[in-house]
Amino acid sequence: MNSETINPFLGLDPKDVLRVTSSLVDFPSFSRQEKELCDSLQEWIGNYRSDAVFTRISNTLIVQVNKVEDKFSELPILLAGHLDTVPCAQFEGQTNDKARLVGDKLYGLGTADMKSGVAVMLALLADISVPATFVFYEAEEIAEKYNGLRLVAEENPDLIKAKWAILLEPTNGQLEMGCQGALTAHARFFGKKAHSARPWMGDNAIHKCVKVLDRAVQESKAQVEVEVEGLTYTPTVQVTMIEGGVAANVIPDVIDITINHRFAPDVSEADASEFIVDICKGADEVEITSISAGAVPAMEHPLVDFAKSKGRTLVPKVAWTDVARFYKLGVLAVNCGPGDPTLCHTPHEHIEVSKLQETYKFLTEFIGGLARQKG
């Protein structure tokens, strides 16, 4: 934060989740532009949690509170949420980069994904009394190589060792369990340029890709629901991009097809890759450009029984989240945040104030119960 900039969070009550969410929305933090927000939050948290121990890795802030002297005597609980948002958009004739309260709805970029979740984290941090780690991380909305939680896991995994974790991704206050794996592949076809009036002089790369396209379409229709730990996940296969072509009168020499595959939590990266490579049989080149395994639902997580006791629904996470990263580290993790996932990245993104406050109360009661058990 620039030394001349006034920190907008100073003086706020961290437990006023509506005002904090609104202030977070008004503070721009597009992916890879989170530094000033991270600086401001570090200063503010230091004011209201004097015992906080900070670690900064790039623009990811790790906050540890109630640390015990012997670091091996008690693992902390962990809460995580990302600071970045997607780019802003136009809604009702104005840019959605400022918070706007209309009735019981707070509109604005990041209200659902996931500055409302970050606000709940900041509120819980104010008076949590058990050993805890809070991770406010950068660059979740863009390529995996920039993901702040990934950098922490690679550079200093001890920082995120925990009994269990809660990722405050938008779930509309429910528990979204586990997550699907995600794979992106490129199937490339090489031909030979020629004039379209004399196609026999060339080799049409688009025509070569038809069989692979057809297989991908057929597989997209053939995917069946998969049950894991009593929850139902729906795998998907989708062609998301086709790139190539030179001009209307030129036989294309290169075609690149992008295939996105979401696979069940209990499917390995190797099996998912083999499945897609088989679909792409006949391509001149197949490259898996990104792949992340999913996470099996963590039914042993203590929040599960608490949620059931409160009549909350357990639902499958149908996308990939950083819950999978914790799963790989052996940390039980669930998704639970106030935002509505169907509103993420939409111009009319908003959070229901009642849902925001309800989720904060729900997690406060849960963590308070843990503290009483400890006492």
Stockholm file with secondary structure:
# STOCKHOLM 1.0

chainA/1-375         MNSETINPFLGLDPKDVLRVTSSLVDFPSFSRQEKELCDSLQEWIGNYRSDAVFTRISNTLIVQVNKVEDKFSELPILLAGHLDTVPCAQFEGQTNDKARLVGDKLYGLGTADMKSGVAVMLALLADISVPATFVFYEAEEIAEKYNGLRLVAEENPDLIKAKWAILLEPTNGQLEMGCQGALTAHARFFGKKAHSARPWMGDNAIHKCVKVLDRAVQESKAQVEVEVEGLTYTPTVQVTMIEGGVAANVIPDVIDITINHRFAPDVSEADASEFIVDICKGADEVEITSISAGAVPAMEHPLVDFAKSKGRTLVPKVAWTDVARFYKLGVLAVNCGPGDPTLCHTPHEHIEVSKLQETYKFLTEFIGGLARQKG
#=GR chainA/1-375 SS CCTTSCCTTTTCCTTCHHHHHHHHHHSCCBTTCCHHHHHHHHHHHHHHCTTCEEEEETTEEEEEESCCSSTTTCCCEEEEEECCBCCCCEETTEETTSCEEETTEEESTTIIIIIHHHHHHHHHHHHCCSCEEEEEESCCSSCGGGCHHHHHHHHCGGGGCCSEEEECCCCTTSEEESBCEEEEEEEEEECBCCBTTCGGGSBCHHHHTHHHHHHHHHHHHHCCCEEETTEEECCEEEEEEEEECCCTTBCCSEEEEEEEEEECTTSCHHHHHHHHHHHTTTCSEEEEEEEECCBCCCTTSHHHHHHHHTTCCEEECCSCCTHHHHHHTTCEEEECCSSCGGGTTCTTCEEEHHHHHHHHHHHHHHHHHHHHHHC
#=GC SS_cons         CCTTSCCTTTTCCTTCHHHHHHHHHHSCCBTTCCHHHHHHHHHHHHHHCTTCEEEEETTEEEEEESCCSSTTTCCCEEEEEECCBCCCCEETTEETTSCEEETTEEESTTIIIIIHHHHHHHHHHHHCCSCEEEEEESCCSSCGGGCHHHHHHHHCGGGGCCSEEEECCCCTTSEEESBCEEEEEEEEEECBCCBTTCGGGSBCHHHHTHHHHHHHHHHHHHCCCEEETTEEECCEEEEEEEEECCCTTBCCSEEEEEEEEEECTTSCHHHHHHHHHHHTTTCSEEEEEEEECCBCCCTTSHHHHHHHHTTCCEEECCSCCTHHHHHHTTCEEEECCSSCGGGTTCTTCEEEHHHHHHHHHHHHHHHHHHHHHHC
//
